[in-house]
Amino acid sequence: RRPQPEMWQIKKSAQPVKAEMISPDEGKIKLTNRFLFTDLSELESVWELKADNEVIEQGVLSPDLKPLQSAIMKIPFSKPDIKENTEYHLCLSFRIRNGSVWAGRGHEVAWEEFELPWKKEAKTVIRSTVNQLTVNESNGSLIISGDKFRYVFDMKQGLLISFNVDGKEVIKRGAQLNLWRAPLANEVDEWAGWRGSRQYASQGFGAWISSAWYSYGLDQMKRIPESFSYKMSDNGSLEIEIRDLMVNTSGRGIFMNHFTYSISSDGVIDIDHTIIPDGEQPQWLPRVGVDLILDPSVSNVEWYGRGPQENYPDRKSGYRTGRYRSNVNEMYEPYLIPQDHGLRTDNRWVRLTDNKGTGIEFSGSRLFNFNAYPYTTENLARSVYTYQLKRSDGITFNFDYATSGVGCTALSVFPEYRVMPQRYDFRITIKPVMGGL
């Protein structure tokens, strides 16, 4: 047995020390002792200054605050020389100074992290043009080859169907619009049903939050390819334009997609994705992004975002920003009812590799969310018991531009944590990862 990931959010929300940033450059923070009977001097207070998760300076604070008192404190760090494309965080940790009957010395009871507004934009990256791309058409496929990579598009379907890195097949099916997730337990409980939309209601679907999504047909969206074209650009990269529609079961609501792929000679792919909804739409959506099917061997996951436990947009403050490692099997959460799980939020990048280190890396034009599991989303959504989950022949990888929160049984998801059906523009960067590099 292991604690459910929500427990870390409960601990964070109830922590006995509150920290607020007053002046980042001066290192001034406001501390509040939320204890009713304990002086803050009974805790050991430690601070760290991090650059991309690497500690570059650290020290100890000595706050002597009585119960329910607040004070402004100055953390004596030295502002470093700011590096390009580097994030800086100030991290605080409050730990038990002396052991007690319920926890040993050094047990952390509160923490806080602040992203510091120190930015230095990198110079424009010029993609490598040393190696030239080879582009060929064959039997309705567009084949792009370079140094240790080979990509194949199905021109009729407008999909990436092969992403081969150093002889290793990584992708079984490329990116397409994804709006669906296996409903959470809170979304199949009638306690919160009165908060669900009655715009779409079908007999037999129940009075659940997810009833409107099923009635609308979010779980059975049909993809209709419209166009596929390509050309070589002046800088030696290949530009591919793909347009398609996602249509619901009634045909009264659609999502128009425009994908622009830019493939450089070093194998890096930039995907500019525009989503425009039209016609009738649900009141809100479970998620907006793309999903891919990856080869089951690329099950090792490394990411720079919140973690290490599962977290969702409306319960993410209890999880530190950092660089973490796991694998697809370990990211499974054994909830009583099979459902969407394992999400990680606020990511800068995520990398999935096999045991030799070969695989694929994703990043975005802004922070994104992701999860990965060895089942199909349909299998997760249809299963009532865990024994009904069947491992598929690929890893389902969801790359979310936005994800709705989880809410609670009685209140559902607050409006600010809902994904609305509106226009979205996002850039995804995909890089091949070579083993041993």
VEXDREN-2710 file (C-alpha; in Angstrom, 1 decimal):
% VEXDREN-2710
k/r/px/py/pz
1/ARG/0.0/0.0/0.0
2/ARG/1.1/3.6/-0.6
3/PRO/-0.6/7.0/0.1
4/GLN/-2.8/8.4/-2.6
5/PRO/-1.1/11.4/-4.2
6/GLU/-3.8/13.8/-2.9
7/MET/-2.2/13.4/0.6
8/TRP/0.7/15.6/-0.4
9/GLN/-1.7/18.4/-1.3
10/ILE/-3.5/18.0/2.0
11/LYS/-0.3/18.3/3.9
12/LYS/0.7/21.4/1.9
13/SER/-2.6/23.1/2.3
14/ALA/-2.6/22.6/6.1
15/GLN/1.1/23.3/6.7
16/PRO/1.8/25.5/9.8
17/VAL/4.1/28.0/8.1
18/LYS/3.0/30.5/5.4
19/ALA/5.7/32.2/3.3
20/GLU/5.0/35.1/0.9
21/MET/7.4/36.8/-1.5
22/ILE/7.8/40.5/-0.9
23/SER/10.9/41.5/-3.0
24/PRO/12.7/38.8/-5.1
25/ASP/15.8/40.9/-5.8
26/GLU/16.2/41.9/-2.2
27/GLY/15.3/38.4/-0.9
28/LYS/12.6/39.7/1.3
29/ILE/9.8/37.3/2.4
30/LYS/6.9/37.5/4.8
31/LEU/6.7/34.5/7.2
32/THR/3.6/33.7/9.2
33/ASN/3.6/31.2/12.1
34/ARG/0.2/29.4/11.8
35/PHE/0.8/27.4/14.9
36/LEU/-1.5/28.2/17.8
37/PHE/0.9/27.2/20.6
38/THR/4.4/26.6/19.1
39/ASP/7.2/29.1/18.5
40/LEU/8.7/28.9/15.0
41/SER/12.1/28.7/16.6
42/GLU/11.3/25.1/17.4
43/LEU/11.7/24.4/13.7
44/GLU/14.8/24.3/11.7
45/SER/14.4/26.7/8.7
46/VAL/16.5/26.1/5.6
47/TRP/16.7/28.0/2.3
48/GLU/18.1/27.1/-1.1
49/LEU/18.7/29.0/-4.3
50/LYS/18.3/26.8/-7.3
51/ALA/19.2/27.2/-11.0
52/ASP/17.2/24.6/-13.1
53/ASN/16.9/22.4/-10.0
54/GLU/20.6/22.6/-9.1
55/VAL/21.4/24.2/-5.7
56/ILE/23.8/27.1/-6.2
57/GLU/23.5/28.6/-2.7
58/GLN/22.0/27.7/0.6
59/GLY/21.7/28.7/4.2
60/VAL/19.8/28.6/7.5
61/LEU/17.1/31.1/8.8
62/SER/16.5/31.8/12.4
63/PRO/12.9/33.0/12.6
64/ASP/11.7/33.6/16.2
65/LEU/8.0/34.0/15.7
66/LYS/5.4/33.5/18.4
67/PRO/2.2/31.7/17.5
68/LEU/0.1/33.5/14.8
69/GLN/2.8/36.2/14.4
70/SER/4.2/37.5/11.1
71/ALA/7.4/39.2/10.2
72/ILE/9.5/40.3/7.2
73/MET/12.8/38.5/6.8
74/LYS/15.7/38.9/4.4
75/ILE/17.3/35.9/2.9
76/PRO/21.0/36.7/2.4
77/PHE/21.6/35.2/-1.1
78/SER/23.7/36.7/-3.8
79/LYS/22.0/37.2/-7.1
80/PRO/23.9/35.1/-9.6
81/ASP/24.9/36.0/-13.2
82/ILE/21.8/35.1/-15.0
83/LYS/22.2/32.3/-17.7
84/GLU/20.2/31.9/-20.9
85/ASN/17.1/29.8/-20.7
86/THR/17.6/29.0/-17.0
87/GLU/14.9/29.2/-14.3
88/TYR/15.7/30.3/-10.7
89/HIS/13.8/29.2/-7.7
90/LEU/14.0/30.2/-4.0
91/CYS/13.1/27.2/-1.9
92/LEU/12.2/27.2/1.9
93/SER/12.0/24.1/4.1
94/PHE/10.8/24.0/7.7
95/ARG/11.8/20.9/9.7
96/ILE/11.4/19.5/13.2
97/ARG/14.5/20.5/15.1
98/ASN/14.2/17.8/17.8
99/GLY/12.5/14.5/17.4
100/SER/9.0/13.9/18.7
101/VAL/6.8/10.9/19.4
102/TRP/5.2/11.3/15.9
103/ALA/8.2/12.2/13.7
104/GLY/12.0/12.1/13.9
105/ARG/14.4/15.0/13.7
106/GLY/14.5/16.6/10.3
107/HIS/11.0/15.7/9.3
108/GLU/9.6/18.4/7.0
109/VAL/6.4/20.0/8.2
110/ALA/6.2/22.9/5.7
111/TRP/7.9/24.2/2.5
112/GLU/7.5/26.8/-0.1
113/GLU/9.1/27.6/-3.5
114/PHE/9.1/30.8/-5.5
115/GLU/10.0/31.2/-9.1
116/LEU/12.2/34.2/-9.4
117/PRO/11.7/36.7/-12.2
118/TRP/15.3/36.4/-13.5
119/LYS/15.2/35.8/-17.2
120/LYS/17.7/36.0/-20.0
121/GLU/16.3/34.9/-23.3
122/ALA/18.5/32.8/-25.5
123/LYS/19.6/33.9/-28.9
124/THR/17.6/32.5/-31.8
125/VAL/18.5/28.9/-32.4
126/ILE/19.6/28.2/-35.9
127/ARG/19.0/24.5/-36.7
128/SER/21.8/22.5/-38.1
129/THR/22.1/22.4/-41.9
130/VAL/25.3/20.3/-42.0
131/ASN/23.4/17.2/-42.9
132/GLN/20.7/17.4/-45.6
133/LEU/17.3/15.9/-45.4
134/THR/16.3/13.2/-47.9
135/VAL/12.6/13.4/-48.8
136/ASN/10.8/10.8/-50.9
137/GLU/7.3/9.7/-51.8
138/SER/6.4/6.0/-51.9
139/ASN/3.0/4.3/-52.0
140/GLY/1.2/7.2/-50.5
141/SER/3.8/7.8/-47.8
142/LEU/6.2/10.7/-47.3
143/ILE/9.6/9.5/-46.1
144/ILE/12.0/11.9/-44.4
145/SER/15.5/10.7/-43.6
146/GLY/18.5/12.2/-42.0
147/ASP/21.5/11.3/-39.8
148/LYS/20.3/8.4/-37.6
149/PHE/16.5/9.2/-38.0
150/ARG/13.7/8.3/-40.4
151/TYR/10.2/9.7/-40.2
152/VAL/7.2/8.5/-42.3
153/PHE/3.9/10.3/-42.8
154/ASP/0.7/8.7/-44.2
155/MET/-0.2/11.4/-46.8
156/LYS/-3.8/10.3/-47.1
157/GLN/-4.5/10.2/-43.4
158/GLY/-2.3/13.2/-42.6
159/LEU/-0.6/11.4/-39.7
160/LEU/3.0/10.6/-38.6
161/ILE/3.1/6.8/-38.6
162/SER/6.8/6.2/-38.0
163/PHE/9.5/7.9/-35.9
164/ASN/12.6/5.8/-36.2
165/VAL/15.7/6.9/-34.1
166/ASP/19.0/5.2/-34.7
167/GLY/17.2/2.1/-36.0
168/LYS/14.7/2.1/-33.1
169/GLU/10.9/2.6/-33.8
170/VAL/9.6/5.0/-31.2
171/ILE/6.1/6.1/-32.4
172/LYS/3.3/3.8/-33.5
173/ARG/0.9/6.7/-34.2
174/GLY/1.6/10.4/-34.3
175/ALA/-0.1/13.4/-32.8
176/GLN/-3.8/14.1/-33.3
177/LEU/-6.2/16.2/-31.4
178/ASN/-7.3/14.8/-28.0
179/LEU/-10.2/16.2/-25.9
180/TRP/-11.0/13.1/-23.9
181/ARG/-9.9/11.4/-20.7
182/ALA/-11.3/8.4/-18.9
183/PRO/-13.7/10.0/-16.5
184/LEU/-12.6/10.5/-12.9
185/ALA/-14.5/9.0/-10.0
186/ASN/-15.8/12.5/-9.2
187/GLU/-17.2/12.7/-12.8
188/VAL/-19.2/9.5/-12.5
189/ASP/-20.8/10.3/-9.1
190/GLU/-24.3/11.6/-9.0
191/TRP/-23.6/13.8/-6.0
192/ALA/-22.2/16.4/-8.3
193/GLY/-24.6/15.7/-11.1
194/TRP/-26.7/18.7/-10.5
195/ARG/-23.6/20.8/-11.5
196/GLY/-23.3/19.1/-14.8
197/SER/-24.6/20.6/-18.0
198/ARG/-28.1/19.7/-19.2
199/GLN/-27.3/20.9/-22.7
200/TYR/-26.6/17.3/-23.7
201/ALA/-28.4/14.6/-21.9
202/SER/-29.2/11.1/-23.1
203/GLN/-31.3/8.5/-21.4
204/GLY/-29.2/5.8/-19.9
205/PHE/-26.1/8.0/-19.3
206/GLY/-27.0/8.9/-15.8
207/ALA/-26.8/12.3/-14.0
208/TRP/-23.1/12.5/-13.8
209/ILE/-20.6/15.3/-14.8
210/SER/-19.4/13.0/-17.6
211/SER/-22.9/12.4/-18.9
212/ALA/-22.8/15.5/-21.0
213/TRP/-19.5/14.5/-22.5
214/TYR/-20.7/11.0/-23.4
215/SER/-24.0/12.4/-24.8
216/TYR/-22.0/14.9/-26.9
217/GLY/-19.7/12.1/-28.1
218/LEU/-16.4/13.2/-26.8
219/ASP/-15.4/9.6/-26.4
220/GLN/-16.1/8.8/-30.0
221/MET/-14.8/11.8/-31.9
222/LYS/-14.2/11.0/-35.6
223/ARG/-11.2/12.4/-37.4
224/ILE/-11.6/13.5/-41.0
225/PRO/-8.4/14.4/-42.9
226/GLU/-8.8/17.3/-45.2
227/SER/-5.4/18.2/-46.8
228/PHE/-1.7/17.4/-46.8
229/SER/1.0/19.4/-48.5
230/TYR/4.7/19.9/-48.1
231/LYS/7.6/21.9/-49.4
232/MET/11.3/22.5/-48.7
233/SER/12.1/25.9/-47.1
234/ASP/15.1/28.1/-47.9
235/ASN/16.9/27.1/-44.7
236/GLY/16.9/23.4/-45.7
237/SER/14.0/22.3/-43.4
238/LEU/10.9/20.5/-44.6
239/GLU/7.5/22.3/-44.0
240/ILE/4.4/20.1/-43.9
241/GLU/0.8/21.4/-43.5
242/ILE/-2.0/19.2/-42.4
243/ARG/-5.6/20.1/-41.9
244/ASP/-8.3/17.9/-40.4
245/LEU/-11.6/17.9/-38.6
246/MET/-12.7/16.2/-35.4
247/VAL/-16.4/15.7/-35.5
248/ASN/-18.8/14.5/-32.7
249/THR/-21.2/11.7/-33.1
250/SER/-24.2/14.0/-34.0
251/GLY/-22.2/16.0/-36.5
252/ARG/-23.3/19.2/-35.0
253/GLY/-20.0/20.1/-33.4
254/ILE/-16.5/20.1/-34.9
255/PHE/-13.0/21.1/-34.0
256/MET/-10.9/22.3/-36.9
257/ASN/-7.2/21.5/-36.7
258/HIS/-4.3/23.1/-38.5
259/PHE/-0.9/21.4/-38.0
260/THR/2.3/22.9/-39.4
261/TYR/5.4/20.6/-39.1
262/SER/8.9/22.0/-39.5
263/ILE/11.5/19.3/-39.7
264/SER/15.1/20.3/-39.6
265/SER/18.1/18.4/-40.8
266/ASP/19.0/17.4/-37.2
267/GLY/15.7/15.6/-36.8
268/VAL/14.0/18.2/-34.6
269/ILE/10.3/18.7/-35.3
270/ASP/8.4/21.9/-34.4
271/ILE/4.7/21.5/-34.6
272/ASP/2.5/24.6/-34.6
273/HIS/-1.1/23.5/-33.8
274/THR/-4.2/25.7/-34.1
275/ILE/-7.5/24.4/-32.8
276/ILE/-10.8/26.2/-33.7
277/PRO/-14.1/24.8/-32.3
278/ASP/-17.3/25.4/-34.3
279/GLY/-21.0/24.5/-33.9
280/GLU/-22.4/23.1/-30.7
281/GLN/-19.9/22.5/-27.9
282/PRO/-20.0/21.0/-24.4
283/GLN/-20.0/23.5/-21.5
284/TRP/-16.4/22.5/-20.8
285/LEU/-13.9/19.8/-21.8
286/PRO/-11.8/17.3/-19.9
287/ARG/-8.6/18.3/-21.7
288/VAL/-7.2/19.9/-24.9
289/GLY/-4.0/18.7/-26.5
290/VAL/-2.8/15.8/-28.6
291/ASP/-2.3/12.1/-27.9
292/LEU/0.2/9.7/-29.5
293/ILE/0.8/6.0/-29.3
294/LEU/4.4/5.2/-28.4
295/ASP/6.3/1.9/-28.7
296/PRO/5.9/0.0/-25.3
297/SER/9.7/-0.1/-24.9
298/VAL/10.1/3.6/-24.3
299/SER/8.6/3.3/-20.8
300/ASN/11.3/5.2/-18.9
301/VAL/10.1/8.7/-18.1
302/GLU/12.1/11.8/-17.1
303/TRP/10.5/15.2/-16.8
304/TYR/11.2/18.7/-15.5
305/GLY/8.0/19.9/-13.9
306/ARG/5.9/19.2/-10.8
307/GLY/6.3/16.0/-9.0
308/PRO/7.2/13.4/-8.1
309/GLN/3.7/12.3/-7.3
310/GLU/0.6/12.7/-9.6
311/ASN/-0.9/16.2/-9.6
312/TYR/-3.7/18.0/-11.4
313/PRO/-4.3/21.7/-12.1
314/ASP/-6.6/22.3/-9.0
315/ARG/-4.3/20.3/-6.7
316/LYS/-0.7/21.0/-7.8
317/SER/0.7/23.4/-5.2
318/GLY/1.7/20.5/-3.0
319/TYR/4.2/19.2/-5.4
320/ARG/7.7/20.7/-6.0
321/THR/9.1/21.8/-9.3
322/GLY/12.0/19.6/-10.1
323/ARG/13.6/17.0/-12.4
324/TYR/12.2/13.6/-11.8
325/ARG/12.5/10.0/-13.1
326/SER/10.0/7.2/-13.2
327/ASN/8.5/4.7/-15.6
328/VAL/5.1/4.2/-17.1
329/ASN/4.2/1.3/-14.8
330/GLU/5.2/3.2/-11.6
331/MET/3.1/6.2/-12.7
332/TYR/-0.1/4.1/-12.5
333/GLU/-2.3/5.0/-9.6
334/PRO/-4.5/2.1/-8.3
335/TYR/-7.7/4.0/-7.7
336/LEU/-10.8/1.9/-6.8
337/ILE/-12.4/2.8/-10.1
338/PRO/-10.1/2.8/-13.2
339/GLN/-9.8/6.4/-14.5
340/ASP/-7.4/9.0/-15.9
341/HIS/-4.4/9.1/-13.7
342/GLY/-0.7/9.9/-13.4
343/LEU/-0.9/13.5/-14.7
344/ARG/2.1/15.8/-14.1
345/THR/1.6/19.5/-14.5
346/ASP/3.7/22.6/-15.4
347/ASN/6.3/20.8/-17.4
348/ARG/9.2/22.3/-19.3
349/TRP/10.1/19.0/-21.1
350/VAL/9.5/15.3/-20.8
351/ARG/11.6/12.5/-22.2
352/LEU/10.6/8.8/-22.8
353/THR/13.3/6.3/-23.6
354/ASP/14.0/2.6/-23.6
355/ASN/16.6/0.9/-21.4
356/LYS/19.4/1.9/-23.8
357/GLY/18.5/5.6/-23.6
358/THR/16.9/5.9/-27.1
359/GLY/13.6/7.6/-27.4
360/ILE/11.9/10.9/-27.8
361/GLU/11.7/14.3/-26.0
362/PHE/8.8/16.7/-25.9
363/SER/8.7/20.4/-25.0
364/GLY/6.3/23.2/-25.5
365/SER/6.0/26.9/-26.2
366/ARG/4.7/27.2/-22.6
367/LEU/4.2/24.9/-19.7
368/PHE/2.2/21.7/-20.5
369/ASN/0.8/18.7/-18.7
370/PHE/1.2/15.0/-19.6
371/ASN/0.5/11.5/-18.6
372/ALA/1.3/8.1/-20.0
373/TYR/-0.2/4.6/-19.4
374/PRO/0.1/1.1/-21.0
375/TYR/-3.7/1.0/-21.7
376/THR/-5.9/2.6/-24.3
377/THR/-8.0/5.5/-23.1
378/GLU/-11.1/3.6/-24.2
379/ASN/-10.1/0.6/-22.0
380/LEU/-9.6/2.9/-19.0
381/ALA/-13.0/4.6/-19.6
382/ARG/-14.9/1.4/-20.0
383/SER/-13.4/-0.5/-17.1
384/VAL/-15.3/-0.6/-13.8
385/TYR/-12.8/-2.9/-12.0
386/THR/-9.0/-3.1/-12.3
387/TYR/-9.0/-6.7/-13.6
388/GLN/-10.7/-5.4/-16.7
389/LEU/-7.6/-3.3/-17.7
390/LYS/-5.7/-4.9/-20.5
391/ARG/-2.2/-3.8/-21.5
392/SER/-2.2/-2.6/-25.1
393/ASP/0.6/-3.0/-27.7
394/GLY/1.6/0.7/-27.1
395/ILE/1.9/3.4/-24.6
396/THR/-0.8/6.1/-24.7
397/PHE/0.9/9.5/-24.3
398/ASN/-1.2/12.5/-23.7
399/PHE/0.4/16.0/-24.2
400/ASP/-2.1/18.6/-22.8
401/TYR/-2.1/22.3/-23.6
402/ALA/-4.8/22.5/-20.9
403/THR/-6.3/20.0/-18.5
404/SER/-9.5/20.3/-16.3
405/GLY/-9.1/19.8/-12.6
406/VAL/-10.4/17.0/-10.5
407/GLY/-12.8/18.9/-8.2
408/CYS/-14.4/16.9/-5.4
409/THR/-17.4/14.7/-5.1
410/ALA/-19.9/17.3/-4.1
411/LEU/-18.6/20.5/-5.8
412/SER/-17.0/19.3/-9.1
413/VAL/-14.4/21.5/-10.7
414/PHE/-14.3/25.2/-10.1
415/PRO/-14.8/27.4/-13.2
416/GLU/-11.2/28.6/-13.2
417/TYR/-9.9/25.1/-13.5
418/ARG/-12.1/24.1/-16.4
419/VAL/-11.0/23.8/-20.0
420/MET/-13.3/25.8/-22.2
421/PRO/-14.1/25.0/-25.9
422/GLN/-12.2/27.9/-27.5
423/ARG/-9.3/28.6/-29.9
424/TYR/-6.0/27.2/-28.9
425/ASP/-2.5/27.9/-30.4
426/PHE/0.4/25.8/-29.2
427/ARG/3.9/24.8/-30.4
428/ILE/5.3/21.4/-29.6
429/THR/8.9/20.6/-30.2
430/ILE/9.9/16.9/-30.6
431/LYS/13.5/15.8/-30.5
432/PRO/15.0/12.4/-31.2
433/VAL/17.0/11.1/-28.2
434/MET/20.0/8.9/-29.1
435/GLY/21.1/6.3/-26.6
436/GLY/24.3/6.9/-24.9
437/LEU/24.4/10.6/-25.6
END
